[in-house]
Amino acid sequence: MDRIIEKKHGFQLKKHGPYVGAGFFVLLLAWWMLFADHSSTLKVNRDELTVSKVSHAEFKDYVRTNGQVIPIQVVQVSPEEGGIVVEKVVEEGATVKKGDVIIRLKNASLDLQILNAEAELAEKQNLLRNTQVAMQQDRLNNQTEQANLDMDTQRKKRLFEQDQALYNQGLISREIYLQSQEDYQLSAKKRSLVSKRLQQDSIYRSVQMDQMEDNLDNMRKNVVLVRQRKEKLEVRSAIDGELGLLNVELGQSITPGQMIGQLNDLSDYKVEAQIDEHYIDRVKPGLTATFQRGDKKYQLRVRKVYPEVRQGRFRCDFVFKEERPQQIRSGQTYYIDLELGQSEQAILVPRGTFFQTTGGQWIFVLDKNGKKAYRRSIRIGRQNPQYYEVLEGLEPGESVITSGYEAFKDNEVLLLN
């Protein structure tokens, strides 16, 4: 006989336990995802870090750079004529006056050009004299011819007037009268034509003589210029100053325009500095700079900013505003503070190597007990050799890590031991 099995009601461990455990695990996982700290952490030694305080103080807008003293003007020494060096009159470092001979050159080709120019000038002068003599002779011949024609015309005119009177009196025939008239008219016409020809010849000769004189004058000038070129074989100083460089040797061949040395104008000095390209948009002519030498501070002014950037730096020239240091010499180095703007109150962070990694976009900030440091986004403004100006993200009194971040990688929380 079959038994009726009654169904059990209520919680049964074997049957419902796995479901309860799974639900509890899901709730625990959800709580962890919502409330647990998932930031990646890294343990670091506090003694190996540089911890700095954020402050609110006066921010001095300046940049510090090294400047080197150089002459106010440097003039290149270059010969206008090429040649062989035959004499070095002065040596490097010598003081020279404007017009002093520095080196002497020799140019055989230029000597030949001078001889050819002088020979051509002499030939042209002889040709001009011969032409002048020939023209003078032609003028005399023309004057003689004109005198003969004048006399012939005058005689035939007188004969014609006589025959005309006789013909009117009926003493000579008409044919004789007409022949006399025609002879006079022909002679007068010849005289007129010859006079015009002589006048044209005179004008032509005058123009020809003027052209020859101009050509001769140009040749004289050419000879003078060629002789002046020979004078330029003596390379002279263009200014009063110091011969700072002379890179030639006896017997060396020098080409026109080749740089062989330089002259330093020692009447004044300037300071040349290389500045980081970060400041190229802010450095303008007229800005003031200072440097300390001994117990005295000296003022400079930006004279020129060169736009070209090389290896992350650009060049800038300074001139002295007032007093110069005593015993100033070319090549001396000064540590210059260049003022870029007015001083202002700001939130400041001391400079550190962290900036090379973060670019000023974030920084590690310590909590109140100094046991942890959290990554925080910030915004950096201006900077000087001591501080960064913080525009956003930090408050005065907070502590930050300003040493390098290379070892921290992408961790967002640092545990300080």
Disulfide bonds with the S-S distance in Angstrom:
none
